[in-house]
């Protein structure tokens, strides 16, 4: 199961494995306070896409389209994370103050839609 949470919220036991899915380390958060199992920069949006979306926040649909295209280029990394989430709770952590339109939502949707082979 995949959950989403801002990294600025306190860690809780039911978070399971906490995975930061941002390319940049969030301001004001120590590594100790983050309680991370992993920092997965590989599945975060590219720097170019992140900068573009920051300049065009109204273009949510286009951002989703571009980010999903980037994710399709990383099937192995997606598969590994999807398999982990199938077996346990994984909480994707993100820094954005925008909780309704951010890359972690798109990443979760992509993984939820995947059929996870047992061999990954």
Secondary structure, DSSP 8 states (H G I E B T S, - for coil): -EEEEETTS---GGG-EEEE--SS--TT--HHHHT-SEE--TTS--HHHHHHHHH-TT-HHHHHHHHHHHHHTTHHHHHHHHHHHHHS-EEEEE--S-SSSSHHHHHHHHHHH----TT-
